[in-house]
Amino acid sequence: MVTLTEEQQQIVATVRRFIEREVKPVASEMEHRDEYPHALVDRMRELGLFGAIIPPEYGGLGVSFTTYAMIIEEICRGWMSLSGVLNSHLLFAHIIASSGTEEQKQRLLPAMAKGEKRGGLALTEPHTGSDVQNIRTVSKKQGDMYVLNGSKMFITNSRHGNILCVAAKTDPTAKPGYKGISLFAAEKGAPGFTVSRDIKKLGYKGLDTCEVAFEDFHTPAASLIGGKEGEGFKQVMNGLEVRRINVAARAVGVAQAAFEEAIRYSQQRETFGKPICEHQAIQLKLADMPTKIEASRLLVQQAATKKDRGERCDLEAGMAKLFASESCQEVALEAMRILGGYGYTQEFPVERFYRDAPLMIIGEGTSEIQKLVIARNLLQMYKI
């Protein structure tokens, strides 16, 4: 297990109190209404969470990735959608902190740390998911401006945020295609930036997930992240490890919440004259669930620790994301089975956990993509 400093322990404990006192009492009701949690987002701003991994010199908390994973786990024990508000924003901030010009860091990161500028990553398009290099959004330079045209799909923080990290082809003829991709810090305000519709989802509700259109949208040349064209794919890949660690941590949090509901219910519900936790069939489930959760947590910590050391961790992050997300789905289903009919109702949060779980399997690269990433890394590691 990772040993936290006293300061790190205080941060995680503060988040835990926030979740227990302010999030859990309202999460299911707001989620069923698909209501954006404005007040809870404001509280996360007050707690400094929008600056969690932003370096202190730019106004952030500068916590380690290991600590950040723990924060995300705590948030997801209460309501997984809240983590999406933070994660998309902080991925964008991480890209700026690691790849942006000094002017961009000075101009954007302090405001992002305060939550004054709230952002997301506009990468996915209607016809592309994991095939990033085949995006069709284009950006042409005209004088001291770039003009963007294209559309993006499933974009978090696009309606309630005010700035997006947009991937576009500055050289549509580049071969291979990824060499022509650039990233832009595109701020709302100018004509041509339209959040066209909200996308209804099975779970992950209460969070703005939208389709975005760019029609002759003008953004200053200074918004080109890193100040050099053709670096976008590399910049996105740099953030991919963080994204997968985050999703794996989400899965651990949701699975932990599902297990806690199940073991609590199993001690209260009686059948055949005794609590169901005394039946062997239930005990077998109760043993398997936390075993998978703890294994997932350790995989997340291993990947995050390696990232903290500045080492490549795409193999470890891929393993963590694959195992944690699949385990989360299994644990959520087992929790529903333990609760029986009540698990299928909205009286208990287990049905919400069950609906949220598939997002972690699909998001930030499907399980099938993770297996390819893992296999390629292993073949390289054991190359003969």
Helices and strands as residue ranges (DSSP letters): H 6-18, I 19-23, H 24-33, H 38-46, G 49-51, G 56-58, H 65-78, H 80-99, H 102-114, E 119-122, G 132-134, E 138-142, E 145-156, E 163-169, G 177-180, E 181-187, E 193-198, E 209-220, G 221-223, G 225-227, H 232-268, E 270-271, E 274-275, G 276-278, H 280-308, H 314-339, G 340-344, H 350-362, H 367-381
